[in-house]
Amino acid sequence: MLRLPQTKSGYALVGSAMLFVLSLAIPALLPSGGAPVLAGPAAAKPDPALVEKGSYVARLGDCMACHTAVGGATYAGGLKIKTPVGAIYSTNITPTATGIGDYSLADFDAAVRRGIRKDGSSLYPAMPYSAFSRMSDEDIKALYAYFMYGVEPVAQANKAVDIRWPFSMRWPLALWRKWFALEDGPFAAAPGQDPVVARGEYLVTGAGHCGACHTPRGWSMQEKAFDAKGGEVYLSGGAPIDNWVAPSLRNDPTVGLGNWSEEDIVQFLKSGRTDHAAVFGGMSDVVGWSTQHFKDEDLVAMARYLKSLPPVTAKGHYAYDPATAQMLAAGAVGSNAGAGIYLKECAICHSNDGSGVARMFPPLAGNPVIVTENPTSIVNVVVNGGVLPPTNWAPSAVAMPGFKDRLTDKQIADVVNFLRISWGNKAPANVTAKQVMKLRTAGEPVATTAWGAGTHQTSTWGVFHPQPYGEGWTFAPETHDGREKAR
């Protein structure tokens, strides 16, 4: 369970924040250690069926995308992950001396489900061990068998972190883990719960660790909720990751999945595209490296669970307004700079009415990405472009070009602001040329509060203060999308 320090003074809050900040640098993300939970290491190669099951569990956990550097050897680590005080790198989890070759099953379990390394120290919570704590003993055993016997060894040293002392001290992480980590044990379905919904809850809250990106984090980088018992904040949307905002997965009709059917969610996770949405950014990695490989029954279970979540307070209601399409069709853009740019550069794919082309060019009218509070995603895709990746179920790749060399920063701000108030979209049209310039040149997300923004090394700065792009801080893994094909 989530345990917070009990005190009548304000010192616990400041002290806890200090402990967290003093611990933000870990040479390895996923090693092991701790008291034995399961039986010891296997003496001989296990049943091939167990290894095959473990391979599937690894897909459920999306282990490959995080533990593979862009262009690097599979599972050999090295993927850059930005934190509030610098960058860390995922570790080698292949069965070698530089990886996890000397891990027993108990060591492996302690790392994955409890966040404890082989040497007994605590892991950095970029490793989503709170979510993985819900995984079953059987899945952990299968996962261990796969990494020991189904993964090709790669003798690659782990990359040192880009964080200086005193932030590199690790001992405070044990206290962070005690106060904030989930320790409920393996997932157990509620009495009378629909078994399909229960399976979906296991996948979403456990192996799939969806909340690691889609639930906002608090002052000490802890997830604010681990499941629906945490209220409306659970899966309500996270901060930008590599300049892509993780949106709400709740049933909000404007910024969430309220207008999505169960089949829409299944098709999106399977192919990366529906008639009204297209995957991009970090979620492209999730679809390409993970969910497209899920069994249909598991995709249905996840979709059903998400649609079964309690209703949330809607952030407005969307109704299509044809006035924008009529203005564009007539070419009557006048002094509206954003409209003129859209008509010249964007309408050929996304149409005058903002409807796009089904399963190729996503609609802009009523699109949650356009109207969400933080506009970083839409600014990023206009600046740098994006790729709708090929999958086993939709083998054609579709790319949107970036406009950073074609449009000025002001022109990009103008067209983004136009999108946020057109076709019935109702979002603040307040993106500035300066914000576009910072994203284009320094990789800084668009700020939505007054705090200072991050750099190419950090996801934010300000130590105790929230991110410049929403409450809480985040871990920001580098994305493979647009840089290499999924594996």
Secondary structure, DSSP 8 states (H G I E B T S, - for coil): -------SSSHHHHHHHHHHHTT---S-SS---SS--S----SS---HHHHHHHHHHHHHTTHHHHSB-TTS-TT-B--EEEETTEEEE----SSSTTTTTT--HHHHHHHHHH-B-TTS-B--TTS-HHHHTTS-HHHHHHHHHHHHHTS----------B--TTTT--THHHHHHHHHS----S----TT--HHHHHHHHIIIIIT-THHHHS-B-TTS-BS-SSGGG-TTTTS---EETTEE----SS-TTTSSTT--HHHHHHHHHHSEETTEE--THHHHHHHHTGGGS-HHHHHHHHHHHHHS-----S------THHHHHHHHT--TT-HHHHHHHHHTHHHH-TTS--BTTTB---TT-HHHHSS--HHHHHHHHH-EEE---SSS---EEE---TTTS-HHHHHHHHHHHHTSTT--------HHHHHHHHHH-----SSSS----SSBS---TTS-BTTBSS---EE---TTTS---
